[in-house]
Amino acid sequence: MQVTGAKINKNQTVLFVDDEEIVLDVGVKMLEKMGYTVFGASDGKEAIEIYKKNQGKVDIIILDFHMPQMDGERVYEELKRIDPDLKILISTGYINNKQAAELLKRGCDGIIQKPFKIEELSGKINKITHHH
């Protein structure tokens, strides 16, 4: 059965976290264009606050791994503490295989390398959120 992209994304909510304003802005706009409901957060603290407020509504979090103040790893731990079943896709400009393997072992649902194409991001989101 062929499912069109727009249909899949319809009722999915993404929390997109990135400390670079331009990445955040473009990411949120592109995801919205593809039919996702999107919350944007520019740092870990904000991401956690938004998640707590919208718990149960967020299907997946795209989490920037390298951020000032509160890095992705700490944000990841905190979010998983709130909801161990939460789907989290790590986005990063640089990560070594050891770090990546460690994250995946700890329950991270996927890693996407920046800069990414929006189709690639959407593909990863669909794979993760439809993989129960």
C-alpha positions as a Markdown table, in Angstrom:
| # | Residue | x | y | z |
|---|---|---|---|---|
| 1 | Met | 0.0 | 0.0 | 0.0 |
| 2 | Gln | 1.4 | 3.3 | -1.0 |
| 3 | Val | 1.0 | 6.1 | 1.6 |
| 4 | Thr | 1.5 | 9.6 | 0.5 |
| 5 | Gly | 3.9 | 11.7 | 2.5 |
| 6 | Ala | 1.4 | 14.4 | 3.5 |
| 7 | Lys | -0.9 | 11.8 | 5.0 |
| 8 | Ile | 1.7 | 10.2 | 7.2 |
| 9 | Asn | 2.8 | 13.5 | 8.7 |
| 10 | Lys | -0.7 | 14.9 | 9.3 |
| 11 | Asn | -1.1 | 14.2 | 12.9 |
| 12 | Gln | 2.5 | 14.1 | 14.0 |
| 13 | Thr | 4.0 | 16.6 | 16.3 |
| 14 | Val | 7.7 | 17.3 | 16.3 |
| 15 | Leu | 9.8 | 19.2 | 18.9 |
| 16 | Phe | 12.8 | 20.6 | 17.0 |
| 17 | Val | 15.7 | 21.7 | 19.2 |
| 18 | Asp | 18.7 | 23.6 | 17.8 |
| 19 | Asp | 20.7 | 26.5 | 19.3 |
| 20 | Glu | 21.5 | 28.0 | 15.9 |
| 21 | Glu | 18.6 | 30.3 | 15.1 |
| 22 | Ile | 18.9 | 29.8 | 11.3 |
| 23 | Val | 18.8 | 26.0 | 11.6 |
| 24 | Leu | 15.9 | 26.2 | 14.0 |
| 25 | Asp | 14.0 | 28.6 | 11.8 |
| 26 | Val | 14.5 | 26.7 | 8.6 |
| 27 | Gly | 13.9 | 23.3 | 10.2 |
| 28 | Val | 10.6 | 24.4 | 11.8 |
| 29 | Lys | 9.4 | 26.0 | 8.5 |
| 30 | Met | 10.3 | 23.0 | 6.4 |
| 31 | Leu | 8.7 | 20.5 | 8.8 |
| 32 | Glu | 5.5 | 22.6 | 8.9 |
| 33 | Lys | 5.4 | 22.7 | 5.1 |
| 34 | Met | 5.5 | 18.9 | 5.1 |
| 35 | Gly | 2.5 | 18.8 | 7.4 |
| 36 | Tyr | 3.9 | 18.3 | 10.8 |
| 37 | Thr | 2.9 | 20.3 | 13.8 |
| 38 | Val | 6.1 | 21.7 | 15.1 |
| 39 | Phe | 7.4 | 23.2 | 18.4 |
| 40 | Gly | 10.8 | 24.9 | 18.2 |
| 41 | Ala | 13.2 | 25.3 | 21.1 |
| 42 | Ser | 16.6 | 27.1 | 21.0 |
| 43 | Asp | 18.1 | 25.4 | 24.1 |
| 44 | Gly | 17.7 | 22.4 | 26.3 |
| 45 | Lys | 15.9 | 24.2 | 29.1 |
| 46 | Glu | 13.3 | 25.5 | 26.7 |
| 47 | Ala | 13.0 | 22.0 | 25.1 |
| 48 | Ile | 12.2 | 20.4 | 28.4 |
| 49 | Glu | 9.7 | 23.1 | 29.4 |
| 50 | Ile | 7.9 | 22.7 | 26.1 |
| 51 | Tyr | 7.9 | 19.0 | 26.4 |
| 52 | Lys | 6.5 | 19.0 | 29.9 |
| 53 | Lys | 3.7 | 21.4 | 28.8 |
| 54 | Asn | 2.8 | 19.2 | 25.8 |
| 55 | Gln | 3.5 | 15.8 | 27.2 |
| 56 | Gly | 1.5 | 13.2 | 25.3 |
| 57 | Lys | 1.2 | 15.4 | 22.3 |
| 58 | Val | 4.8 | 15.2 | 21.0 |
| 59 | Asp | 5.6 | 12.2 | 18.8 |
| 60 | Ile | 9.3 | 12.8 | 18.4 |
| 61 | Ile | 12.1 | 15.2 | 19.4 |
| 62 | Ile | 14.8 | 16.2 | 17.1 |
| 63 | Leu | 17.6 | 17.1 | 19.4 |
| 64 | Asp | 20.7 | 19.1 | 18.6 |
| 65 | Phe | 23.6 | 17.3 | 20.3 |
| 66 | His | 26.1 | 20.2 | 20.7 |
| 67 | Met | 24.5 | 23.1 | 22.5 |
| 68 | Pro | 25.9 | 25.6 | 25.0 |
| 69 | Gln | 24.6 | 25.7 | 28.6 |
| 70 | Met | 22.8 | 22.4 | 28.6 |
| 71 | Asp | 24.2 | 20.0 | 26.0 |
| 72 | Gly | 22.2 | 17.4 | 24.1 |
| 73 | Glu | 23.3 | 14.6 | 26.3 |
| 74 | Arg | 21.9 | 16.2 | 29.5 |
| 75 | Val | 18.7 | 17.2 | 27.7 |
| 76 | Tyr | 18.4 | 13.6 | 26.5 |
| 77 | Glu | 18.8 | 12.2 | 30.0 |
| 78 | Glu | 16.2 | 14.6 | 31.4 |
| 79 | Leu | 13.6 | 13.9 | 28.7 |
| 80 | Lys | 14.0 | 10.2 | 29.0 |
| 81 | Arg | 13.6 | 10.5 | 32.8 |
| 82 | Ile | 10.2 | 12.3 | 32.1 |
| 83 | Asp | 9.2 | 9.7 | 29.5 |
| 84 | Pro | 11.3 | 6.6 | 29.0 |
| 85 | Asp | 9.4 | 5.8 | 25.8 |
| 86 | Leu | 10.0 | 9.1 | 24.2 |
| 87 | Lys | 11.3 | 9.0 | 20.6 |
| 88 | Ile | 14.4 | 11.1 | 20.2 |
| 89 | Leu | 16.4 | 11.7 | 17.0 |
| 90 | Ile | 19.8 | 13.3 | 17.6 |
| 91 | Ser | 21.0 | 15.8 | 15.1 |
| 92 | Thr | 24.7 | 16.7 | 15.0 |
| 93 | Gly | 27.3 | 18.2 | 12.8 |
| 94 | Tyr | 30.0 | 15.9 | 14.2 |
| 95 | Ile | 29.8 | 12.7 | 16.2 |
| 96 | Asn | 32.3 | 9.9 | 16.3 |
| 97 | Asn | 31.2 | 6.3 | 16.0 |
| 98 | Lys | 31.8 | 5.5 | 19.6 |
| 99 | Gln | 29.5 | 8.3 | 20.8 |
| 100 | Ala | 26.9 | 7.3 | 18.2 |
| 101 | Ala | 27.0 | 3.6 | 19.3 |
| 102 | Glu | 26.8 | 4.7 | 23.0 |
| 103 | Leu | 23.7 | 6.8 | 22.3 |
| 104 | Leu | 22.0 | 4.2 | 20.3 |
| 105 | Lys | 22.7 | 1.7 | 23.0 |
| 106 | Arg | 21.1 | 4.0 | 25.6 |
| 107 | Gly | 17.9 | 4.1 | 23.7 |
| 108 | Cys | 18.3 | 7.0 | 21.3 |
| 109 | Asp | 16.1 | 6.2 | 18.2 |
| 110 | Gly | 18.4 | 7.5 | 15.5 |
| 111 | Ile | 21.1 | 10.0 | 14.6 |
| 112 | Ile | 21.0 | 12.4 | 11.6 |
| 113 | Gln | 24.1 | 14.2 | 10.4 |
| 114 | Lys | 23.9 | 18.0 | 9.8 |
| 115 | Pro | 23.4 | 19.5 | 7.3 |
| 116 | Phe | 20.6 | 17.2 | 6.4 |
| 117 | Lys | 18.1 | 17.4 | 3.6 |
| 118 | Ile | 14.5 | 17.8 | 4.7 |
| 119 | Glu | 13.4 | 14.6 | 2.9 |
| 120 | Glu | 16.1 | 12.7 | 4.8 |
| 121 | Leu | 14.8 | 14.2 | 8.1 |
| 122 | Ser | 11.2 | 13.3 | 7.2 |
| 123 | Gly | 12.2 | 9.8 | 6.2 |
| 124 | Lys | 13.9 | 9.3 | 9.6 |
| 125 | Ile | 11.0 | 10.7 | 11.5 |
| 126 | Asn | 8.5 | 8.4 | 9.7 |
| 127 | Lys | 10.8 | 5.4 | 10.2 |
| 128 | Ile | 11.1 | 6.1 | 14.0 |
| 129 | Thr | 7.5 | 7.1 | 14.7 |
| 130 | His | 6.0 | 4.1 | 12.7 |
| 131 | His | 8.4 | 1.6 | 14.2 |
| 132 | His | 6.7 | 0.3 | 17.3 |
